[in-house]
């Protein structure tokens, strides 16, 4: 029983360690959400590129980005809610998994609203991209870089999907482990009850044997006391033999 109890405690400690995470992860997420929001709404022009022999060209159209302040704010709110809930829970749970997946879906919808319109990309940036990469015979690569909005959507999608899968797997796994722990505890209790019943039965049996031996001894004593002559005859016979 002690070994089984110790083994269950060790397994519980390992599971507890696996379902917890560092506060660094949600804090980093909060910093990223706030920083990205401040940059896009306040200083979108700093997201720019410098071409060889060319000027500093903003990647996105400043006016268009600022006109999309509502979905940008909503994206930040959804991300902050998820990250703050991480801190509150401080472990992977089913509730955290549901909140995270819901928040990630809503954040990705906001991302689509912000970056799907091609007008968000600075026209001057697109022209310089095509010109530069055509001059170095890498026009196909220029076509990719000319769509930074789609690149951002792809990166966000991959990140949110991986985050959702990780939290869902660990959160729902914890719930399953808790059910298994309950079943293990019930089995341990049943085994303990069976063991106690076995010990009790053995004790009763031993007591019954001792009681029977005591009764036999008492009967013999009564016979000797009531028939002393027979006891003497029996003793003489044993002596002659």
C-alpha angles and dihedrals in degrees: 000000000000092000091049092048091049091049091051091050091051091050091049091052091050092049091047090053092049095051096051125081139190121272087230092079099059092037090054089049092052092050091049093049093049094044094048092049093049092048096047095045100034109026111015090148092071089071092084144127134225118217124205106272091000139100130264104276123193112234096216134042106257097208094048093050093050090049088060094059094125097061089039091055091045091051090053092047093052092048092047092050091053094047094046090050088054089058093046094050096037089190140058109272137160089251091052090049092054094046092046096049092046093048092046092052092050092045091051091051088054089048090055092049090051102042107026095079106086090211089077089076116085110251092215090054091054092050093050091047093053093045096047099046092042088058092056095043094249100111092142090061090047090056089057096047090046088070104056090152091064091046090055091048091052093049092048092048093052093046095048094045093050091047092050093047093049095049094042093049095049096037096052091038089058090054090050091048091051090055090048090049090053090051091048091051090049091050090049091051091048091049090049091051091049091049092049091049090051093050091046091050091049090049092050090049092051090048090051091051092049090047090051092050091049091050092050090051090049092050092051091049091051091050092052092047093049096043108033091158093059090048090054092048091049090050092050091050091052090049093051091048 
